[in-house]
Amino acid sequence: MSYMMKKSAAVRYQRLHGPDTSVSGFILEQMLRTLLKRTKLDRKHDIPYLAGYSRDGKIIYIDRELPCYFVARRQRIYTDRFLILHETVEKAMIDQLGLKYQHAHQIALRTEEAAVRTYGIKWREYDGFMQQYIKEAADEKLTRLPVDLDIKPYRDEHDWALLHRMQRAIKREQGQAHRKHKLKTRK
């Protein structure tokens, strides 16, 4: 490898100064930036359990009614980056390793928690904020559901009532998209 290639690689991926068994905010920040470049964020839909992903994993959906931040100790804590991390890790564990949703979710949750703590945010405050909205999302009427939402996690949870509501909402969305497409082609 040439000197310039080594120097270029060193700038992009700096090594840790210290034990690599410690949680590193620097490494987590690098990982988050990479994930944010590879995924698109969509906050225009109703998403049960607050967040999900498209079947191809390229879009991370966050429920449209979840605020982008909460206030803790007079500081705004923006949450999208942590949810994107969680959903991306979860999707990779399911697709790449064949894990069941429950197992992938636990790994993703621990990753999310590590990232939250690395930013100096108390997990209890962050999780308390999220839990308020998870409860609301479970009871919410599904009026805007993305047609490409990956429903495997909902199947694995055996929440059949929610799954049926979701499938009906997705069919409605597909029908509306089809009607709009027909109208455009007629003009």
N, CA and C of each residue as an Amber inpcrd file, in Angstrom:
protein
   561
   0.8530000  -1.1660000   0.0000000   0.0000000   0.0000000   0.0000000
   0.9050000   1.2370000   0.0000000   0.5960000   2.2030000  -0.8350000
   1.4230000   3.4060000  -0.9260000   1.2340000   4.2810000   0.3090000
   2.1770000   5.2060000   0.4910000   2.1250000   6.1140000   1.6320000
   0.8330000   6.9320000   1.6290000   0.4310000   7.4270000   0.4460000
  -0.7770000   8.2550000   0.3610000  -2.0260000   7.4520000   0.7240000
  -2.0770000   6.1990000   0.2810000  -3.2440000   5.3660000   0.6130000
  -3.3080000   5.1150000   2.1170000  -2.1320000   4.8540000   2.7310000
  -2.1110000   4.6360000   4.1780000  -2.5770000   5.8870000   4.9130000
  -2.0770000   7.0530000   4.4790000  -2.4410000   8.3070000   5.1210000
  -3.9420000   8.5690000   4.9600000  -4.4690000   8.3200000   3.7680000
  -5.8820000   8.5260000   3.4970000  -6.7430000   7.6160000   4.3700000
  -6.3610000   6.3650000   4.4850000  -7.1100000   5.4110000   5.3060000
  -7.0520000   5.8060000   6.7790000  -5.9000000   6.3390000   7.2200000
  -5.7520000   6.7320000   8.6220000  -6.6710000   7.8980000   8.9630000
  -6.8920000   8.7840000   8.0250000  -7.7600000   9.9290000   8.2790000
  -9.2040000   9.4690000   8.4250000  -9.6350000   8.5460000   7.5770000
 -11.0190000   8.0860000   7.6290000 -11.3110000   7.2320000   8.8420000
 -10.4300000   6.3210000   9.1760000 -10.6590000   5.3820000  10.2720000
  -9.4990000   5.4470000  11.2480000  -9.6220000   6.3270000  12.2300000
  -8.5740000   6.4510000  13.2230000  -8.7160000   5.3380000  14.2320000
  -7.5840000   4.8710000  14.6870000  -7.5890000   3.8220000  15.7050000
  -7.8390000   4.4360000  17.0760000  -8.3090000   3.6160000  17.9710000
  -8.5000000   4.0490000  19.3450000  -7.1540000   4.1670000  20.0350000
  -7.0350000   5.1400000  20.8980000  -5.8490000   5.2570000  21.7410000
  -6.2580000   4.7230000  23.1050000  -6.0290000   3.4780000  23.3190000
  -6.4460000   2.8180000  24.5510000  -7.0250000   1.4600000  24.1940000
  -7.5720000   0.7850000  25.1780000  -8.0930000  -0.5670000  24.9250000
  -9.3080000  -0.5490000  23.9970000  -9.3310000  -1.4640000  23.0470000
 -10.4680000  -1.5070000  22.1190000 -11.6610000  -2.2370000  22.7180000
 -11.5750000  -2.6170000  23.9670000 -12.7070000  -3.2440000  24.6430000
 -13.5950000  -2.2090000  25.3300000 -13.1640000  -0.9520000  25.3480000
 -13.9500000   0.1210000  25.9510000 -14.9140000   0.6860000  24.9160000
 -16.0710000   1.1580000  25.3850000 -17.0070000   1.8210000  24.4950000
 -16.4070000   3.1810000  24.1430000 -16.3550000   3.4740000  22.8580000
 -15.7330000   4.7040000  22.3970000 -16.7560000   5.5990000  21.7180000
 -16.9110000   6.8060000  22.2310000 -17.7930000   7.7800000  21.6020000
 -17.3140000   8.1330000  20.2120000 -16.0110000   8.1880000  20.0440000
 -15.4280000   8.5250000  18.7530000 -15.7930000   7.4690000  17.7010000
 -15.6420000   6.2110000  18.0490000 -15.9570000   5.1160000  17.1190000
 -17.4610000   5.0730000  16.8500000 -18.2630000   5.2540000  17.8940000
 -19.7160000   5.2760000  17.6910000 -20.1210000   6.4180000  16.7710000
 -19.4890000   7.5740000  16.9360000 -19.7980000   8.7170000  16.0710000
 -19.4370000   8.4090000  14.6200000 -18.2860000   7.7740000  14.4010000
 -17.8980000   7.3680000  13.0390000 -18.9420000   6.4210000  12.4510000
 -19.3660000   5.4510000  13.2570000 -20.3440000   4.4730000  12.7930000
 -21.6700000   5.1580000  12.4660000 -22.1170000   6.0610000  13.3330000
 -23.3710000   6.7700000  13.0860000 -23.3110000   7.5800000  11.8000000
 -22.2060000   8.2580000  11.5650000 -22.0610000   9.0340000  10.3280000
 -22.1480000   8.1340000   9.1040000 -21.5160000   6.9830000   9.1750000
 -21.5610000   6.0350000   8.0570000 -22.9930000   5.5630000   7.8180000
 -23.6970000   5.2170000   8.8870000 -25.0800000   4.7440000   8.7470000
 -25.9810000   5.8370000   8.1830000 -25.7790000   7.0670000   8.6270000
 -26.6000000   8.1750000   8.1450000 -26.3740000   8.4420000   6.6620000
 -25.1890000   8.1480000   6.1650000 -24.9100000   8.3190000   4.7390000
 -25.5770000   7.2210000   3.9030000 -25.7510000   6.0510000   4.4950000
 -26.2630000   4.9000000   3.7490000 -27.7650000   4.7100000   3.8380000
 -28.4030000   5.4410000   4.7200000 -29.8450000   5.2800000   4.8750000
 -30.5380000   6.6220000   4.7020000 -31.7950000   6.5330000   4.3500000
 -32.6410000   7.7190000   4.2380000 -33.6060000   7.7010000   5.4180000
 -33.8480000   8.8570000   6.0020000 -34.7700000   8.9570000   7.1180000
 -36.1170000   9.4580000   6.6220000 -37.1880000   8.8130000   7.0770000
 -38.5500000   9.2100000   6.7210000 -39.3410000   9.3700000   8.0130000
 -39.8970000  10.5760000   8.2270000 -40.7140000  10.8660000   9.4080000
 -42.1240000  11.2810000   9.0050000 -42.6210000  10.7450000   7.8960000
 -43.9210000  11.1590000   7.3840000 -45.0240000  10.1300000   7.6240000
 -44.7110000   9.0500000   8.3020000 -45.6730000   7.9470000   8.4230000
 -45.9570000   7.5800000   9.8720000 -47.0260000   6.7960000  10.0370000
 -47.3560000   6.1890000  11.3260000 -46.5910000   4.8740000  11.4030000
 -45.7640000   4.7280000  12.4180000 -44.9520000   3.5160000  12.5600000
 -45.2040000   2.9020000  13.9380000 -45.8390000   1.7360000  13.9790000
 -46.0370000   1.0690000  15.2700000 -44.6890000   0.8090000  15.9580000
 -44.6580000   0.9640000  17.2510000 -43.4530000   0.8130000  18.0790000
 -42.3980000   1.8580000  17.7420000 -42.7880000   2.9690000  17.1720000
 -41.9860000   4.1760000  16.9400000 -41.0650000   4.1690000  15.7370000
 -40.4530000   3.0600000  15.4190000 -39.4970000   3.0750000  14.3070000
 -39.4910000   1.7210000  13.6080000 -39.0760000   1.7430000  12.3550000
 -38.9860000   0.5290000  11.5530000 -38.1190000   0.8060000  10.3400000
 -38.1650000  -0.0930000   9.3900000 -37.3160000   0.0370000   8.2140000
 -38.0160000  -0.5440000   7.0020000 -37.5510000  -0.1020000   5.8420000
 -38.0950000  -0.6470000   4.5900000 -37.5810000  -2.0710000   4.4170000
 -38.2350000  -2.8110000   3.5520000 -37.8190000  -4.1990000   3.3210000
 -36.3750000  -4.2900000   2.8340000 -35.9260000  -3.3060000   2.0410000
 -34.5460000  -3.3420000   1.5550000 -33.5610000  -2.7070000   2.5290000
 -34.0590000  -2.1270000   3.6280000 -33.1940000  -1.5580000   4.6520000
 -32.6120000  -0.1940000   4.3220000 -33.0070000   0.3810000   3.2100000
 -32.4290000   1.6660000   2.8070000 -33.1350000   2.8680000   3.4290000
 -34.3320000   2.6470000   3.9570000 -35.0860000   3.7320000   4.5870000
 -35.3860000   3.3480000   6.0290000 -35.0960000   4.2710000   6.9360000
 -35.4680000   4.1020000   8.3340000 -36.6760000   5.0000000   8.5690000
 -37.7350000   4.3960000   9.0630000 -38.9640000   5.1300000   9.3450000
 -39.0420000   5.4170000  10.8410000 -39.3210000   6.6750000  11.1700000
 -39.5780000   7.0660000  12.5570000 -40.9680000   7.6880000  12.5670000
 -41.7750000   7.3000000  13.5320000 -43.1590000   7.7530000  13.6080000
 -43.2480000   9.2700000  13.5260000 -44.1920000   9.7310000  12.7170000
 -44.3300000  11.1650000  12.4470000 -44.6960000  11.9690000  13.6820000
 -45.2630000  11.3390000  14.6960000 -45.6790000  12.0650000  15.8930000
 -44.6430000  12.0590000  17.0110000 -43.5690000  11.3310000  16.8380000
 -42.5000000  11.3310000  17.8390000 -41.6930000  12.6140000  17.6890000
 -41.5990000  13.4210000  18.7470000 -40.7730000  14.6270000  18.6450000
 -39.3190000  14.2730000  18.3140000 -38.6370000  15.1720000  17.6440000
 -37.2390000  14.9380000  17.2510000 -36.2910000  15.0080000  18.4440000
 -36.7520000  15.5900000  19.5350000 -35.8890000  15.7270000  20.7050000
 -36.7300000  15.7890000  21.9740000 -36.0500000  15.6110000  23.0960000
 -36.6450000  15.8670000  24.4020000 -35.6430000  16.7040000  25.1900000
 -36.0860000  17.2880000  26.2700000 -35.2150000  18.1460000  27.0650000
 -34.8620000  17.4240000  28.3640000 -33.5650000  17.3400000  28.6310000
 -33.0670000  16.7600000  29.8770000 -31.9790000  17.6870000  30.4100000
 -32.1350000  18.0750000  31.6440000 -31.1700000  18.9930000  32.2670000
 -30.9010000  20.2230000  31.3990000 -31.9880000  20.8250000  30.9170000
 -31.9630000  22.0460000  30.0930000 -31.2040000  21.8760000  28.7810000
 -31.1030000  20.6600000  28.3250000 -30.3920000  20.3870000  27.0760000
 -31.3160000  19.6070000  26.1370000 -31.3240000  19.9880000  24.8630000
 -32.1020000  19.2460000  23.8720000 -31.3400000  17.9750000  23.4990000
 -32.0280000  16.8590000  23.5790000 -31.4450000  15.5730000  23.2120000
 -32.1620000  15.1090000  21.9500000 -31.4610000  15.1360000  20.8230000
 -32.0260000  14.7070000  19.5470000 -31.9370000  13.1820000  19.4720000
 -33.0410000  12.5580000  19.1050000 -33.1450000  11.1010000  19.2220000
 -33.0040000  10.3290000  17.9070000 -33.1500000  10.9910000  16.7710000
 -33.1550000  10.2660000  15.4950000 -31.9220000   9.3860000  15.3130000
 -30.7490000   9.9300000  15.6330000 -29.5130000   9.1690000  15.4000000
 -29.5090000   7.8480000  16.1590000 -30.0580000   7.8210000  17.3660000
 -30.0750000   6.5960000  18.1610000 -31.0720000   5.5890000  17.6040000
 -32.2050000   6.0840000  17.1250000 -33.1950000   5.1880000  16.5200000
 -32.6910000   4.6360000  15.1830000 -32.0110000   5.4550000  14.4110000
 -31.4330000   4.9820000  13.1480000 -30.4130000   3.8870000  13.4320000
 -29.5740000   4.1000000  14.4380000 -28.5940000   3.0810000  14.8310000
 -29.3030000   1.7870000  15.2170000 -30.3080000   1.8930000  16.0760000
 -31.0520000   0.7160000  16.5340000 -31.6530000  -0.0510000  15.3580000
 -32.3770000   0.6570000  14.5090000 -33.0680000  -0.0060000  13.4020000
 -32.0940000  -0.6150000  12.3920000 -30.9840000   0.0470000  12.1440000
 -29.9940000  -0.4680000  11.1950000 -29.3380000  -1.7360000  11.7290000
 -28.9690000  -1.7230000  13.0000000 -28.3640000  -2.9150000  13.6180000
 -29.3620000  -4.0620000  13.6200000 -30.5960000  -3.7680000  14.0040000
 -31.6410000  -4.7970000  14.0540000 -31.8500000  -5.4380000  12.6810000
 -31.9920000  -4.6080000  11.6600000 -32.2220000  -5.1080000  10.2960000
 -31.0490000  -5.9760000   9.8400000 -29.8230000  -5.5350000  10.1190000
 -28.6440000  -6.3170000   9.7200000 -28.6140000  -7.6680000  10.4270000
 -28.9520000  -7.6950000  11.6970000 -28.9510000  -8.9600000  12.4570000
 -29.9860000  -9.9480000  11.8990000 -31.1200000  -9.4150000  11.5010000
 -32.1790000 -10.2750000  10.9510000 -31.7930000 -10.7630000   9.5550000
 -31.3860000  -9.8420000   8.7010000 -31.1030000 -10.1900000   7.3000000
 -29.7900000 -10.9370000   7.1090000 -28.7460000 -10.4860000   7.7740000
 -27.4230000 -11.0610000   7.5430000 -27.1440000 -12.3140000   8.3750000
 -27.6870000 -12.3540000   9.5900000 -27.4090000 -13.4850000  10.4730000
 -28.6110000 -14.4040000  10.6820000 -29.7710000 -13.9990000  10.1600000
 -30.9560000 -14.8450000  10.2760000 -31.5330000 -14.9090000  11.6860000
 -31.2450000 -13.9120000  12.5160000 -31.7870000 -13.9170000  13.8710000
 -33.2790000 -13.6080000  13.8570000 -33.9620000 -14.0900000  14.8580000
 -35.3580000 -13.7170000  15.0710000 -35.3860000 -12.2760000  15.5580000
 -36.5210000 -11.6330000  15.3400000 -36.6540000 -10.2290000  15.7210000
 -36.2890000  -9.9960000  17.1890000 -36.7960000 -10.8280000  18.0930000
 -36.5840000 -10.6020000  19.5170000 -35.0890000 -10.5760000  19.8650000
 -34.3140000 -11.4710000  19.2550000 -32.8720000 -11.5150000  19.5180000
 -32.1740000 -10.3050000  18.9020000 -32.5220000  -9.9920000  17.6750000
 -31.9250000  -8.8420000  16.9900000 -32.2760000  -7.5490000  17.7270000
 -33.4990000  -7.4620000  18.2100000 -33.9370000  -6.2690000  18.9320000
 -33.1160000  -6.0740000  20.2080000 -32.8490000  -7.1580000  20.9230000
 -32.0650000  -7.0440000  22.1570000 -30.6450000  -6.5460000  21.8840000
 -30.0310000  -7.0390000  20.8220000 -28.6880000  -6.5780000  20.4510000
 -28.7420000  -5.1060000  20.0460000 -29.7390000  -4.7430000  19.2450000
 -29.8830000  -3.3590000  18.8000000 -30.1620000  -2.4300000  19.9760000
 -30.9510000  -2.8910000  20.9310000 -31.2670000  -2.0850000  22.1060000
 -30.0140000  -1.8160000  22.9330000 -29.1670000  -2.8180000  23.0910000
 -27.9140000  -2.6390000  23.8450000 -26.9730000  -1.6870000  23.0990000
 -26.9650000  -1.7570000  21.7870000 -26.1510000  -0.8450000  20.9810000
 -26.6700000   0.5820000  21.1290000 -27.9830000   0.7330000  21.0560000
 -28.6050000   2.0410000  21.2340000 -28.2830000   2.6070000  22.6190000
 -28.3900000   1.7690000  23.6360000 -28.1020000   2.2060000  24.9990000
 -26.6460000   2.6550000  25.1320000 -25.7210000   1.9050000  24.5550000
 -24.3020000   2.2920000  24.6100000 -24.0850000   3.6490000  23.9460000
 -24.7330000   3.8700000  22.8180000 -24.5840000   5.1480000  22.1130000
 -25.1720000   6.2860000  22.9430000 -26.3400000   6.0680000  23.5270000
 -26.9750000   7.0940000  24.3550000 -26.0630000   7.4620000  25.5220000
 -25.5540000   6.4630000  26.2140000 -24.6850000   6.7100000  27.3730000
 -23.3780000   7.3890000  26.9570000 -22.8690000   7.0230000  25.7930000
 -21.6220000   7.6150000  25.3080000 -21.7630000   9.1110000  25.1050000
 -22.9660000   9.5480000  24.7480000 -23.2140000  10.9770000  24.5620000
 -23.5260000  11.6840000  25.8840000 -23.3720000  10.9700000  26.9980000
 -23.5860000  11.5840000  28.3040000 -25.0420000  11.7120000  28.6890000
 -25.8910000  10.9590000  28.0440000 -27.3290000  11.0040000  28.3010000
 -27.6810000   9.8290000  29.2120000 -28.4790000  10.0970000  30.2160000
 -28.8890000   9.0130000  31.1100000 -29.9080000   8.1350000  30.3930000
 -29.6530000   6.8410000  30.3960000 -30.5260000   5.8950000  29.7120000
 -31.9440000   5.9750000  30.2640000 -32.0800000   6.1250000  31.5550000
 -33.4090000   6.1710000  32.1740000 -34.2310000   7.3330000  31.6140000
 -33.6020000   8.4970000  31.4170000 -34.3130000   9.6570000  30.8660000
 -34.7030000   9.4090000  29.4070000 -33.7570000   8.9080000  28.6410000
 -34.0000000   8.6340000  27.2220000 -35.0920000   7.5770000  27.0620000
 -34.9600000   6.4790000  27.7700000 -35.9130000   5.3850000  27.6550000
 -37.2930000   5.8030000  28.1680000 -37.3350000   6.6120000  29.2180000
 -38.6110000   7.1130000  29.7270000 -39.3410000   7.9340000  28.6760000
 -38.6060000   8.7750000  27.9660000 -39.1930000   9.5660000  26.8860000
 -39.7510000   8.6390000  25.8010000 -38.9700000   7.6620000  25.3850000
 -39.4060000   6.7460000  24.3210000 -40.6260000   5.9340000  24.7470000
 -40.6400000   5.4520000  25.9660000 -41.7380000   4.6080000  26.4350000
 -43.0820000   5.3340000  26.3910000 -43.0810000   6.6390000  26.6520000
 -44.3310000   7.4090000  26.5620000 -44.9380000   7.2850000  25.1720000
 -44.0990000   7.3860000  24.1640000 -44.5760000   7.4010000  22.7850000
 -44.8110000   5.9990000  22.2440000 -44.1370000   5.0000000  22.7710000
 -44.3930000   3.6210000  22.3480000 -45.8150000   3.2390000  22.7400000
 -46.2280000   3.6040000  23.9360000 -47.5900000   3.3120000  24.3910000
 -48.6050000   3.9990000  23.4950000 -48.3560000   5.2550000  23.1590000
 -49.2820000   5.9850000  22.3040000 -49.3360000   5.3770000  20.9060000
 -48.2040000   4.9400000  20.3850000 -48.1530000   4.3850000  19.0340000
 -48.9380000   3.0770000  18.9520000 -48.9640000   2.3090000  20.0150000
 -49.6790000   1.0350000  20.0000000 -51.1830000   1.2290000  19.8400000
 -51.7060000   2.3280000  20.3680000 -53.1360000   2.5920000  20.3030000
 -53.5320000   3.4790000  19.1360000 -52.5560000   3.9980000  18.4310000
 -52.8230000   4.9940000  17.4000000 -53.4820000   4.3900000  16.1610000
 -54.2860000   5.2020000  15.5390000 -54.9200000   4.8060000  14.2850000
 -53.8730000   4.8950000  13.1730000 -53.7950000   3.8720000  12.3720000
 -52.7910000   3.8270000  11.3070000 -53.3880000   4.4100000  10.0300000
 -53.0960000   5.6730000   9.7900000 -53.6350000   6.3100000   8.5960000
 -52.5810000   6.4770000   7.5110000 -51.3240000   6.5220000   7.8720000
 -50.2350000   6.6700000   6.8970000 -49.1620000   5.6440000   7.2030000
 -49.1840000   4.5520000   6.4900000 -48.1890000   3.5030000   6.6800000
 -47.3980000   3.3450000   5.3870000 -46.0800000   3.2640000   5.4570000
 -45.3090000   3.0910000   4.2160000 -45.5760000   1.7220000   3.5970000
 -45.7250000   1.7010000   2.2790000 -46.0660000   0.4390000   1.6140000
 -44.9070000  -0.5520000   1.6260000 -43.6780000  -0.0660000   1.8270000
 -42.5290000  -0.9730000   1.8280000 -41.9990000  -1.2640000   3.2300000
 -42.8020000  -0.9650000   4.2660000 -42.3850000  -1.2430000   5.6350000
 -42.1750000  -2.7420000   5.8160000 -41.0400000  -3.1230000   6.3890000
 -40.7510000  -4.5240000   6.6600000 -41.6110000  -4.9620000   7.8450000
 -42.5020000  -5.9190000   7.6140000 -43.4200000  -6.3390000   8.6790000
 -42.9470000  -7.5970000   9.4100000 -41.7660000  -8.1100000   9.0530000
 -41.2470000  -9.2960000   9.7370000 -41.1880000  -9.1280000  11.2620000
 -40.6990000  -7.9870000  11.7800000 -40.6760000  -7.8430000  13.2450000
 -42.0560000  -7.9660000  13.8860000 -43.0650000  -7.4690000  13.2200000
 -44.4200000  -7.5290000  13.7710000 -44.9640000  -8.9600000  13.7340000
 -44.5790000  -9.7070000  12.6810000 -44.9550000 -11.1330000  12.6130000
 -44.2760000 -11.9020000  13.7270000 -42.9770000 -11.6410000  13.9310000
 -42.2290000 -12.3480000  14.9710000 -42.7670000 -12.0530000  16.3720000
 -43.3790000 -10.8940000  16.5500000 -43.9520000 -10.5240000  17.8470000
 -45.3090000 -11.1830000  18.0790000 -45.8940000 -11.7710000  17.0410000
 -47.2050000 -12.4350000  17.1300000 -48.3030000 -11.4820000  17.5890000
 -48.1630000 -10.2100000  17.2240000 -49.1940000  -9.2210000  17.5350000
 -50.1520000  -9.2060000  16.3450000 -51.0210000 -10.2190000  16.2850000
 -51.8480000 -10.4430000  15.1000000 -52.8370000  -9.3100000  14.8540000
 -53.3840000  -8.7390000  15.9180000 -54.3450000  -7.6450000  15.7420000
 -53.6490000  -6.4430000  15.0940000 -52.4740000  -6.1000000  15.5960000
 -51.7240000  -4.9860000  15.0070000 -51.3160000  -5.3130000  13.5790000
 -50.8620000  -6.5310000  13.3490000 -50.4320000  -6.9330000  12.0140000
 -51.5740000  -6.8270000  11.0070000 -52.7640000  -7.2460000  11.3860000
 -53.9240000  -7.1410000  10.4840000 -54.2680000  -5.6800000  10.2110000
 -54.2160000  -4.8380000  11.2560000 -54.4490000  -3.3960000  11.0540000
 -53.4150000  -2.8120000  10.1030000 -52.1690000  -3.2240000  10.2680000
 -51.0930000  -2.7220000   9.4070000 -51.3050000  -3.1600000   7.9630000
 -51.6490000  -4.4330000   7.7710000 -51.8440000  -4.9320000   6.4080000
 -53.0030000  -4.2110000   5.7190000 -54.0760000  -3.9380000   6.4490000
 -55.1920000  -3.1760000   5.8740000 -54.7490000  -1.7630000   5.5000000
 -53.9680000  -1.1310000   6.3680000 -53.4820000   0.2340000   6.0980000
 -52.5490000   0.2470000   4.8920000 -51.6970000  -0.7620000   4.7760000
 -50.7720000  -0.8380000   3.6300000 -51.5590000  -1.0330000   2.3390000
 -52.5890000  -1.8770000   2.3690000 -53.4210000  -2.0630000   1.1690000
 -54.1180000  -0.7650000   0.7780000 -54.6070000  -0.0170000   1.7730000
 -55.2190000   1.2830000   1.4920000 -54.2170000   2.2180000   0.8330000
 -52.9980000   2.2630000   1.3760000 -51.9430000   3.1300000   0.8280000
 -51.5890000   2.7100000  -0.6030000 -51.5060000   1.3990000  -0.8350000
 -51.2010000   0.9110000  -2.1850000 -52.3090000   1.2950000  -3.1520000
 -53.5620000   1.1720000  -2.7130000 -54.6970000   1.5470000  -3.5570000
 -54.6830000   3.0230000  -3.8920000 -54.3810000   3.8540000  -2.9120000
 -54.3060000   5.2990000  -3.1540000 -53.1670000   5.6280000  -4.1140000
 -52.0300000   4.9830000  -3.9380000 -50.8850000   5.2300000  -4.8330000
 -51.2280000   4.7950000  -6.2510000 -51.9360000   3.6800000  -6.3800000
 -52.3300000   3.1720000  -7.6970000 -53.2950000   4.1540000  -8.3790000
 -54.2740000   4.6590000  -7.6190000 -55.2290000   5.6210000  -8.1730000
 -54.5320000   6.9110000  -8.6060000 -53.5910000   7.3940000  -7.8130000
 -52.8450000   8.6120000  -8.1820000 -52.0360000   8.3850000  -9.4510000
 -51.4430000   7.2120000  -9.5480000 -50.6420000   6.8790000 -10.7390000
 -51.5220000   6.8560000 -11.9840000 -52.7190000   6.2530000 -11.8660000
 -53.6520000   6.2000000 -12.9970000 -54.0610000   7.5910000 -13.4480000
 -54.3310000   8.4650000 -12.4880000 -54.7200000   9.8370000 -12.8080000
 -53.5910000  10.5820000 -13.5410000 -52.3740000  10.3750000 -13.1210000
 -51.2320000  11.0230000 -13.7760000 -51.0370000  10.5470000 -15.1970000
 -51.2300000   9.2590000 -15.4200000 -51.0100000   8.7010000 -16.7670000
 -52.1210000   9.1070000 -17.7250000 -53.3070000   9.4480000 -17.2190000
 -54.4090000   9.8790000 -18.0730000 -54.2070000  11.3000000 -18.6000000
 -53.5030000  12.1000000 -17.8690000 -53.3290000  13.5200000 -18.2390000
 -52.3940000  13.7040000 -19.3840000
